[in-house]
Amino acid sequence: MKKFILAALGAAALVLPSTASSQELPLKGGDFWDVGAVTVDDGHFGDYADFLAGQFRKNMEFQKSKGWIKGYHILANVNARDGEPDLYLVTIFDHVTTPAEDIAREKEANAFLAQTTRQSMAGSGQRATYRHLKGDMLLQEQLWSR
């Protein structure tokens, strides 16, 4: 729900008319950055790194090849304070998808990965024994408009 509200606010900011160029904001909305926060239990970083280098990377490269995303990053929280995530998984894309796009993409990705949605969910559940999702943010890059 939070993602939807942020996306709607971002979209509204892009379409609001301006009566004079002097009243226009110096910023305009650009790409969206989805940032997932992940904590990995002690002794399991290798397990999660293997997943990231395998299934995660294969999926992200497929999405990139389809033009669904512009890019992705794995960022380590080098000086993490107590309670902060170990990793941030960043995905960059140009628009928020519709429910119909989500369904079509899921079907195409599942065919490419030779898995069902249930198998994907089961794998996520297995990783949840040592990998914990601590949060997710949807950010929108702000670009200079003049």
C-alpha positions as CSV (number, residue, x, y, z in Angstrom):
1,M,0.0,0.0,0.0
2,K,2.8,2.4,0.9
3,K,4.4,1.7,-2.5
4,F,1.1,2.5,-4.3
5,I,0.7,5.8,-2.4
6,L,4.3,6.9,-3.1
7,A,3.9,6.0,-6.7
8,A,0.7,7.9,-7.0
9,L,2.2,11.0,-5.4
10,G,5.2,10.8,-7.7
11,A,2.9,10.4,-10.7
12,A,0.8,13.3,-9.6
13,A,3.8,15.5,-9.2
14,L,4.8,14.8,-12.8
15,V,1.4,15.8,-14.3
16,L,0.6,18.9,-12.4
17,P,0.3,21.8,-14.8
18,S,2.4,24.9,-14.5
19,T,1.2,28.3,-15.6
20,A,4.6,29.9,-16.1
21,S,8.1,28.6,-16.4
22,S,9.2,30.7,-13.4
23,Q,6.7,28.7,-11.3
24,E,8.0,25.3,-12.4
25,L,9.9,23.3,-9.9
26,P,13.6,22.8,-10.7
27,L,13.1,19.0,-10.2
28,K,11.2,16.3,-12.1
29,G,10.6,12.7,-11.3
30,G,13.0,10.1,-12.8
31,D,13.5,6.4,-12.4
32,F,12.2,4.5,-9.4
33,W,14.6,2.7,-7.0
34,D,13.2,-0.2,-5.0
35,V,15.5,-0.8,-2.0
36,G,15.1,-4.0,0.0
37,A,16.9,-4.3,3.3
38,V,18.2,-7.7,4.2
39,T,19.8,-9.2,7.3
40,V,21.7,-12.5,7.1
41,D,22.2,-14.7,10.2
42,D,25.8,-15.3,11.3
43,G,27.4,-18.2,9.4
44,H,25.0,-18.0,6.5
45,F,26.4,-15.1,4.4
46,G,28.0,-17.7,2.0
47,D,24.6,-19.4,1.6
48,Y,22.9,-16.2,0.7
49,A,25.7,-15.1,-1.5
50,D,25.3,-18.3,-3.4
51,F,21.6,-17.6,-3.9
52,L,22.4,-14.0,-5.1
53,A,25.0,-15.2,-7.5
54,G,22.7,-17.9,-8.9
55,Q,18.9,-17.6,-8.9
56,F,18.7,-13.9,-8.0
57,R,21.3,-12.9,-10.7
58,K,19.6,-15.1,-13.3
59,N,16.2,-13.5,-12.6
60,M,17.5,-9.9,-12.5
61,E,19.5,-10.4,-15.8
62,F,16.4,-11.8,-17.4
63,Q,14.3,-8.8,-16.3
64,K,17.0,-6.5,-17.5
65,S,17.1,-8.2,-20.9
66,K,13.3,-7.8,-21.2
67,G,13.6,-4.1,-20.4
68,W,11.5,-4.5,-17.3
69,I,14.3,-3.0,-15.2
70,K,17.1,-0.7,-16.0
71,G,19.5,-2.2,-13.5
72,Y,20.1,-3.6,-10.0
73,H,22.7,-3.4,-7.3
74,I,23.7,-5.3,-4.2
75,L,25.1,-2.9,-1.6
76,A,26.8,-4.0,1.7
77,N,26.2,-2.0,4.8
78,V,30.0,-1.9,5.7
79,N,29.7,-0.1,9.0
80,A,26.3,-1.5,10.1
81,R,25.1,-0.4,13.5
82,D,23.1,-2.7,15.8
83,G,19.8,-3.5,14.1
84,E,20.7,-2.2,10.6
85,P,20.5,-4.5,7.6
86,D,23.6,-6.3,6.2
87,L,22.6,-5.7,2.6
88,Y,20.5,-3.5,0.4
89,L,19.1,-5.0,-2.8
90,V,18.4,-2.1,-5.3
91,T,16.3,-2.5,-8.4
92,I,15.9,0.5,-10.8
93,F,13.0,0.8,-13.2
94,D,11.2,3.5,-15.1
95,H,7.6,3.0,-14.1
96,V,5.4,1.2,-11.5
97,T,3.8,-1.8,-13.1
98,T,0.0,-2.5,-13.3
99,P,-1.5,-5.6,-11.8
100,A,-1.9,-7.0,-15.4
101,E,1.8,-6.4,-16.1
102,D,2.7,-8.1,-12.9
103,I,0.8,-11.2,-13.8
104,A,2.2,-11.4,-17.4
105,R,5.8,-10.8,-16.1
106,E,5.4,-13.5,-13.4
107,K,4.3,-16.0,-16.0
108,E,7.1,-15.2,-18.4
109,A,9.8,-15.2,-15.6
110,N,8.5,-18.5,-14.2
111,A,8.8,-20.1,-17.7
112,F,12.3,-18.7,-18.1
113,L,13.4,-19.9,-14.6
114,A,11.5,-23.3,-15.1
115,Q,9.6,-22.9,-11.8
116,T,6.1,-22.2,-10.6
117,T,5.1,-19.4,-8.3
118,R,4.6,-21.9,-5.5
119,Q,8.2,-23.2,-6.0
120,S,9.5,-19.6,-5.9
121,M,7.6,-19.0,-2.7
122,A,8.9,-22.2,-1.1
123,G,12.5,-21.2,-2.0
124,S,11.9,-17.8,-0.3
125,G,10.6,-19.6,2.7
126,Q,13.7,-21.8,2.9
127,R,15.9,-18.7,2.7
128,A,13.9,-17.1,5.5
129,T,15.5,-19.5,8.0
130,Y,18.7,-17.4,7.7
131,R,17.8,-14.3,5.6
132,H,15.4,-11.8,7.0
133,L,13.7,-9.0,5.1
134,K,13.9,-5.9,7.3
135,G,12.0,-3.5,5.0
136,D,11.5,-2.0,1.6
137,M,11.5,1.5,0.3
138,L,10.3,2.8,-3.1
139,L,12.3,5.9,-3.9
140,Q,12.1,8.1,-7.0
141,E,15.1,9.8,-8.4
142,Q,14.8,13.5,-8.8
143,L,16.3,15.1,-11.9
144,W,17.0,18.7,-12.7
145,S,14.2,20.1,-14.9
146,R,16.1,23.2,-15.9
